Amino acid sequence: MYLLLAFLSLIPRAPCLGELKAFVVAHSHMDVGWVYTVQESMHAYAANVYTSVVEELMKGKQRKFIAVEQEFFRLWWDTVATDIHKQQVHQLLQEGRLEFIIGGQVMHDEAVTHINDQILQLTEGHGFLYETFGMRPRFSWHVDPFGASATTPTLFALAGFNAHLISRIDYDLKDDMQKTKKLQFVWRGSPSLSENHEIFTHVMDQYSYCTPSQIPFSNRSGFYWNGIAVFPDPPKDGVYPNMSVPVTDATIHLYAQSMVANIKKRAAWFRTADVLWPWGCDKQFFNASVQYSNMDPLLDYINKHADQFGVTVQYSTVSDYFQALYNRNLTWDIQNNQDFLPYSTEPFQAWTGFYTSRSVLKGIARRASSLLCAGESFFTQYVQKYPAGSVCKFWALQQLRSLRWAVSEVQHHDGITGTESPKVKDMYMNHLMDGIVNVKKLMASIILDTDNAKKNGKLYSYVYNKDTGKRGTRNVEQYIIVYNPLAWNITTFVVVAMSYSAVSVYDELGHPVSAQIQGSAESPFTYDLYILVTLSGLSYQRYSVKLSADNESAFIARSVKYGRKVIKHADRQSRRLIPVLNDCYTVMLDQNTNLMHSITDRKTNQTVEVTQEFLEYHVNGDVRKGPISDNYLFTPNGSAVEESKAVGLEVVSGNLVREIRQYFYRNTTAQDYMYVAYSRIYSVPGGYDDKLLCHRIEQEYRVGPLELNHEAIFRTSTNLNTKQTLHTDNNGYQMQKRPYKVFVNNSVARNYYPMVQTAYIEDDRMRLILLAERSHGVSSQGNGQVEVMLHRRLWNNLEWDLNYNLTLNDTSVVRPMFWLILGTKPAADVLYQSSALALEHRPFVMYGELTDKPKLHRERHSIQRDPVTLPANLHLQTLSIPGWTYSSNHTEQLQNIYKGIRKQEDADFRRVLLRIRHMYEVGEDPVLSQPATVNLKSLLKGLRTVELVEERSLTGTWDINTLERWKWKSAQHISKGLSCNTKTTMENSTVTIHPKEIRTFFVYFQASGTNELTISQTPSEIKVSTGMSAEITCSWKNNEMVQRFRVTWKTEHLTCKEGINRELSSKLYYTANATHKDKTVLKIEAVKKNDTGTYFCEITTEIPFMKKGLGNGTTLIVEEKEAGSMENYHFMAILAIFPFLISGGCFYLCYKKQQNSKNSVPERRTHEERTLQVTELDEGNEINEAEERKPSSSNSSEWVSDLQQGSAYKKWAPK
C-alpha cells in the first residue's frame, strides 16, 4: 500500500477546472490482417467481440461501445449474427449506446495510401452502414496509423465528420504538445480549401488508445479482465492468459485509485476537465461479459466516492466526449496544412522503413486500384449505353465488388504498409489477384458483347506463359483493344511482346499506325512492339497486328552495346559523351562510366548535371549489437555504400523510342548483374499532342534478390542548389515541403518521407520531378540529391519480431517504374499533376487472336462516341455504379429501415456515383489554378440523357444541402456554430469546381435512353406468388407505316451467375398478319422463384426503315406462396385428385426428361461459346514470382468470392 501511495504522489496534478469527468470509451482494436489472417481472427476472437458486446450492452442501459473497422463487423453481420442480434444492434444504435466510428472498411494507413483508395474504403463502409442502419459516422478514431497525413482531415471533413482523433505522432513532438497542452487544435489540412473543410483534431496522449497495461498491485495487465486472445482456437475452458485480477471487495479500492491516478495524469495534459479514457486495446472484448461485470462496480465505486477522488466516470462514446468538449465553447489554435510525418517512438526507432516494405504488394495493390477505376467506368458506360446487353449486370457488379473489397482491405495500416506477417501478405495478394482476374473477365465480357470480336476469336486480357515466367508472346495475328480510363485525350505508347519482328499495325479503319519493334531486354527470343495510340476520354480503340514485310511494317530499332566500365577508375578529365535525345530532352551519357552525365531541357536550353546510381544501406540484425531495422523501422549503420563497381551500357535507337539499358555488376568479371535501369524517351510524329509524352523520361528498374540486411536505394545527384530541401506528396493529393533536419542520432532515417506519387527537388531556375506508380521512402541526404528506397530484405533476432514472423525476409525481385520530368518551375507545374495521373491510370490493354482473318471495321465502336472529356485541371476520379439500394432521401431511408422495408432487387443500376477533383492549388499556375466550370449533362451526354443530378458528401451518404458540421471556435472564428456547405441547385447541372475541391454527385439517367422508337412497358413492377401467372405489356409509337418488325424479350435475373443474360423469345412480324402492330404481351405461366428478374422488351422495325427501341424494363418479384386459411381445403382437394395427379405427373416427368435431354446440350454449348479465355494477368515478373509462392489451396481467396456471391461463411465462423 505504501508503494502505491508513493506511486500516486508522483502523478501531476490536474488543472483546476472543477471536478474531472472521465469518458470511458469501450473499444476493441481489431487489425484487418497484421499477424493473423481475417479468417483466423474471426475464428479466434473477432466474431465473439460483436456477439458478446451486443448481448452485454442489452443487459445494462449505462453500457456503451464503439465499433471501428467495418470488415469484421460486416462479416459478423452477414454470417454469424442471428436475427435477434440484428434487432438488438438496431436498437442500440437508436439509443446511442453502440456507435460506429470512422465507418470505413478498415482503419487505413495515412503514409503510403493513395487518396483514391482512402476514399474507396471509406465509401464502401459508409454505404453499408447507411443502407443497413441509416446512420452516418460523424467522428474518426485514427489511433494506430504510423503518422498522420494532412489529407485525412480534409477527407473526413468532406465526409461530414465533426471531429478527428489521431494518436501516433513523433515522440518528442507529442511530449512538447503535452507539456504545453496543445494536443487539441483545429486542423486546416488544405491550404486551398475554405474554412468549411477544417476539422477539430484531438491527439491522444502518450498512453494512446490502450488502457494502462500495468497496475501497481498486480503483475498482470490492467483492466483486461478477459485476458489476451488465443490463436488458433479459443480455449475450451474459457480461461485466457493474462486475465486481470477480478474486481472484488479486496481490490476495488486499489483499482479505483489506479484508474483515478491515470485519469488525473491525462487531464494534466489537456485544457479541460473532460478526460477521454479509452478502455480496451488490441483484440479485446471477445468476452464482454467479464469485462463489463468488472467495470460496472468499479465505475459505481468511483462515482460514489467522487468527493474523495475528485473524479466522476461514465461509459461513453466518442461523440459523448466531443459533444462535451464542443459545449465548453473554448477558442482553439489552428494547425496549418503541415502533416505529422515521419513518426518515431525513440531516437533509433524511426518508422520510415515501412514506406518501402513489401514493394511487390504495394505495386500490385496500386495496379489493382487502377484496374478497378478502369473497370468501374467501363461497366458504367456499358450499362447506360446497352441497358439490355447480354452481360448480366448483377454478375458484373459481383466482379467489381470483389476487387473493391480487396483494394479496400489492403489499405489497412498493417496491410499496404508491408508490416504484416507472410501469411497475411499472401491473403492480401490472393484477394487482390482474384479481384483483378474477375474485373478483367468483366471487361472482356463487355467487349465480347459490344464488339464483333466475339465472332473473330478469343479475347485475352493478358497472356501469361507459365513455363518461362515472362509475358506470353503470340504466334498468330491478333488484335489489341486499348481503353483509356482518363477523362482526357491521351497520346501514349502501349507495349506488346512478340515472337517475330516483321509486323504491321492498323487501326479500325485499316490505316497503318506508327509502331517500333526492338529486341527485348528480358529475353533474346522475344521482341517489344511499341504502338503509338491516341485515345479520347473514357474510350477504347482497336488495333490489328499482322505479319508484314512491306513499307508499312513497324520500324525495327537498332542496338549499340558499350563495354563494361569500372565506375571509380573512370577518367573524369577526358569525358566522352553519348547523346540520346528527342524534341524535349537531350540525355548525355558518360562513356567513361556508362552513367548518366546530364539532361538538357531543349526548350530553354538549360542543362542540369544528373548522375544516377544504385546504393545500399547496411543494417544491423542482432539486437545485442545495437538498433535494428524491421518491417516498420529503418535504422542504417551509416551512409549508403556502392555495391556495384562496374556498369554495362546498351543504347537502342528507333524513330519513336530510344532506350538506355544500364546493367550494374558487382565487379568487371561478374556474370550476373545486380541491378538494371531502363530509361526511355519518346519521339512523336507531327500531328500528335506530345506534351506529356515528350516531357518525360521513363525509368524502370530491376532490383533483387538482395543480400540479407541490405536496403537498396536509387540516388539521383544533380548540381541544383536545393539547400537539401525535398518536396513530397501526401497521398497523391497535395505537396509537403521537407527541409533536412539534423538530429543527435539517426538523422538519415528520420529524414525519410513517404512518396506515394510525387517527389521533387528544385532551385531558383529548375525543378527535377520523380513520379512513382507505387509508394516508396524518399529522402534528400545531400544538396541537389534525391534518393528513393526501392527494396528491403531484413532478418533480426528481436523476440517480438520472431514470435510474430515480422522479420521481412523478402527475397523477391521488384520492378518499380518512375517518370522523370525536368523543367522550369512554371513548366513543371503544368506537367506534373497530369503526368502523375497518366502514370497512375495507364491504358488498359486486352488482346485477341484473329484466327479467321476478319475484315476490319469501317466504323468506330458506339461505346466511344461522344467521349467524356474534362478541362485540363480537372480529374474524373470516380465514375461507377455502387449498387446501393438506399434512398437518397434521408427521411425516407430512415422510414424504410424502421418499417423493415428493403428494396427487393440486389442493386440499383440507375444511380451513378461521380466524383471530380480539381488537381491544382490556389496560385500554383496562373491558368490551371483557376476554377473550372462543367455542365454535367453535357459531360455525360455520350452515355445517355441525364435526368437528375444530386450533389452529395464525399462518400455519398449526405445530401450536401442538408449536411451541417460543427464549427469550432478559433482565432479566426470568434464563435462556434454549424458549418454548412453552400447550398447548391442542380437544375441546369452546371458546377464550378475550385482548386483542390473534390465534388461528389449522384447522377440519374433517363430509363428509356435515347431510343429512336418510343417504347413503354407496363407495369414497372409485378409482385406475384409462385405458381401464379404474370403479364407484361409492351407498346410503342412510330409515325412510319411499318411493314416488318421484330419483338424480342430479354430477361436479366437477379441470381444470374454466368455473366450472360437470357433471351426469352424473338419473333418477326409482318403487318399483314400481325394482330397488334403497336402492342405485344409477354405472359409467364406458373412462375417460379428463380423467374425473379427484370424483363425488357426490344422492338426493331426492319421495313421500310431500320429503327430500334428498348423498353424501360419491368421488375418481376416472385415470392413464396404463404400457407393460409385455405390450407386444409387445398389438402383435401389434393387427396381427392391424387390418383389423377400421379398418372399425369408421371407422364409430365417423362415428357420433361425428353425435352431436357434435347435442350440441355445446345444451351451448354451456347454458354461455352461465350466463355472468355482470360488467364492470370501478367504485370511483369513481380506478379509471376508472387504467384509461384502462392499456396496451392487458399481459404483466404475463397471467402472474398463467397462474400460477393452471398454465400455463407459458416465453414470458418467461430465454433
C-alpha positions, 0 to 999 in steps of 0.5 A: 500500500505504501508503494502505491501511495508513493506511486500516486504522489508522483502523478501531476496534478490536474488543472483546476477546472472543477471536478474531472469527468472521465469518458470511458470509451469501450473499444476493441482494436481489431487489425484487418490482417497484421499477424493473423489472417481475417479468417483466423481472427474471426475464428479466434476472437473477432466474431465473439467481440460483436456477439458478446458486446451486443448481448452485454450492452442489452443487459445494462442501459449505462453500457456503451461501445464503439465499433471501428473497422467495418470488415469484421463487423460486416462479416459478423453481420452477414454470417454469424449474427442471428436475427435477434442480434440484428434487432438488438444492434438496431436498437442500440444504435437508436439509443446511442449506446453502440456507435460506429466510428470512422465507418470505413472498411478498415482503419487505413494507413495515412503514409503510403495510401493513395487518396483514391483508395482512402476514399474507396474504403471509406465509401464502401463502409459508409454505404453499408452502414447507411443502407443497413442502419441509416446512420452516418459516422460523424467522428474518426478514431485514427489511433494506430496509423504510423503518422498522420497525413494532412489529407485525412482531415480534409477527407473526413471533413468532406465526409461530414465528420465533426471531429478527428482523433489521431494518436501516433505522432513523433515522440518528442513532438507529442511530449512538447504538445503535452507539456504545453497542452496543445494536443487539441487544435483545429486542423486546416489540412488544405491550404486551398480549401475554405474554412468549411473543410477544417476539422477539430483534431484531438491527439491522444496522449502518450498512453494512446488508445490502450488502457494502462497495461500495468497496475501497481498491485498486480503483475498482470495487465490492467483492466483486461479482465478477459485476458489476451486472445488465443490463436488458433482456437479459443480455449475450451475452458474459457480461461485466457492468459493474462486475465486481470485480477477480478474486481472484488471487495479486496481490490476495488479500492486499489483499482479505483485509485489506479484508474483515478491516478491515470485519469488525473495524469491525462487531464494534466495534459489537456485544457479541460476537465473532460478526460477521454479514457479509452478502455480496451486495446488490441483484440479485446472484448471477445468476452464482454461479459467479464469485462463489463461485470468488472467495470460496472462496480468499479465505475459505481465505486468511483462515482460514489466516492467522487468527493474523495477522488475528485473524479466522476466516470461514465461509459461513453462514446466518442461523440459523448466526449466531443459533444462535451468538449464542443459545449465548453465553447473554448477558442482553439489554435489552428494547425496549418496544412503541415502533416505529422510525418515521419513518426518515431517512438525513440531516437533509433526507432524511426518508422520510415522503413515501412514506406518501402516494405513489401514493394511487390504488394504495394505495386500490385495493390496500386495496379489493382486500384487502377484496374478497378477505376478502369473497370468501374467506368467501363461497366458504367458506360456499358450499362447506360449505353446497352441497358439490355446487353447480354452481360448480366449486370448483377454478375458484373457488379459481383466482379467489381465488388470483389476487387473493391473489397480487396483494394479496400482491405489492403489499405489497412495500416498493417496491410499496404504498409508491408508490416504484416506477417507472410501469411497475411501478405499472401491473403492480401495478394490472393484477394487482390489477384482474384479481384483483378482476374474477375474485373478483367473477365468483366471487361472482356465480357463487355467487349465480347458483347459490344464488339464483333470480336466475339465472332473473330476469336478469343479475347485475352486480357493478358497472356501469361506463359507459365513455363518461362515466367515472362509475358506470353508472346503470340504466334498468330495475328491478333488484335489489341483493344486499348481503353483509356480510363482518363477523362482526357485525350491521351497520346501514349505508347502501349507495349506488346511482346512478340515472337517475330519482328516483321509486323504491321499495325492498323487501326479500325479503319485499316490505316497503318499506325506508327509502331517500333519493334526492338529486341527485348531486354528480358529475353533474346527470343522475344521482341517489344512492339511499341504502338503509338495510340491516341485515345479520347476520354473514357474510350477504347480503340482497336488495333490489328497486328499482322505479319508484314514485310512491306513499307508499312511494317513497324520500324525495327530499332537498332542496338549499340552495346558499350563495354563494361566500365569500372565506375571509380577508375573512370577518367573524369578529365577526358569525358566522352559523351553519348547523346540520346535525345528527342524534341524535349530532352537531350540525355548525355551519357558518360562513356567513361562510366556508362552513367548518366552525365546530364539532361538538357531541357531543349526548350530553354536550353538549360542543362542540369548535371544528373548522375544516377546510381544504385546504393545500399544501406547496411543494417544491423540484425542482432539486437545485442549489437545495437538498433535494428531495422524491421518491417516498420523501422529503418535504422542504417549503420551509416551512409549508403555504400556502392555495391556495384563497381562496374556498369554495362551500357546498351543504347537502342535507337528507333524513330519513336523510342530510344532506350538506355539499358544500364546493367550494374555488376558487382565487379568487371568479371561478374556474370550476373548483374545486380541491378538494371535501369531502363530509361526511355524517351519518346519521339512523336510524329507531327500531328500528335499532342506530345506534351506529356509524352515528350516531357518525360523520361521513363525509368524502370528498374530491376532490383533483387534478390538482395543480400540479407540486411541490405536496403537498396536505394536509387540516388539521383545527384544533380548540381541544383542548389536545393539547400537539401530541401525535398518536396513530397506528396501526401497521398497523391493529393497535395505537396509537403515541403521537407527541409533536412533536419539534423538530429543527435542520432539517426538523422538519415532515417528520420529524414525519410518521407513517404512518396506515394506519387510525387517527389521533387527537388528544385532551385531558383531556375529548375525543378527535377520531378520523380513520379512513382506508380507505387509508394516508396521512402524518399529522402534528400541526404545531400544538396541537389540529391534525391534518393528513393528506397526501392527494396528491403530484405531484413532478418533480426533476432528481436523476440517480438519480431520472431514470435510474430514472423515480422522479420521481412525476409523478402527475397523477391525481385521488384520492378518499380517504374518512375517518370522523370520530368525536368523543367522550369518551375512554371513548366513543371507545374503544368506537367506534373499533376497530369503526368502523375495521373497518366502514370497512375491510370495507364491504358488498359490493354486486352488482346485477341487472336484473329484466327479467321482473318476478319475484315476490319471495321469501317466504323468506330465502336458506339461505346466511344462516341461522344467521349467524356472529356474534362478541362485540363485541371480537372480529374474524373476520379470516380465514375461507377455504379455502387449498387446501393439500394438506399434512398437518397432521401434521408427521411425516407431511408430512415422510414424504410429501415424502421418499417423493415422495408428493403428494396427487393432487387440486389442493386440499383443500376440507375444511380451513378456515383461521380466524383471530380477533383480539381488537381491544382492549388490556389496560385500554383499556375496562373491558368490551371489554378483557376476554377473550372466550370462543367455542365454535367449533362453535357459531360455525360451526354455520350452515355445517355440523357441525364435526368437528375443530378444530386450533389452529395458528401464525399462518400455519398451518404449526405445530401450536401444541402442538408449536411451541417458540421460543427464549427469550432471556435478559433482565432479566426472564428470568434464563435462556434456554430454549424458549418454548412456547405453552400447550398447548391441547385442542380437544375441546369447541372452546371458546377464550378469546381475550385482548386483542390475541391473534390465534388461528389454527385449522384447522377440519374439517367433517363430509363428509356435512353435515347431510343429512336422508337418510343417504347413503354412497358407496363407495369414497372413492377409485378409482385406475384406468388409462385405458381401464379401467372404474370403479364407484361405489356409492351407498346410503342409509337412510330409515325412510319407505316411499318411493314416488318418488325421484330419483338424480342424479350430479354430477361436479366435475373437477379441470381444470374451467375454466368455473366450472360443474360437470357433471351426469352423469345424473338419473333418477326412480324409482318403487318399483314398478319400481325394482330397488334402492330403497336402492342405485344404481351409477354405472359409467364405461366406458373412462375417460379422463384428463380423467374425473379428478374427484370424483363425488357422488351426490344422492338426493331422495325426492319421495313421500310426503315431500320429503327430500334427501341428498348423498353424501360424494363419491368421488375418481376418479384416472385415470392413464396406462396404463404400457407393460409386459411385455405390450407386444409381445403387445398389438402383435401382437394389434393387427396381427392385428385391424387390418383389423377395427379400421379398418372399425369405427373408421371407422364409430365416427368417423362415428357420433361426428361425428353425435352431436357435431354434435347435442350440441355446440350445446345444451351451448354454449348451456347454458354461455352461459346461465350466463355472468355479465355482470360488467364492470370494477368501478367504485370511483369515478373513481380506478379509471376514470382508472387504467384509461384509462392502462392499456396496451392489451396487458399481459404483466404481467396475463397471467402472474398468470392463467397462474400460477393456471391452471398454465400455463407461463411459458416465453414470458418465462423467461430465454433 
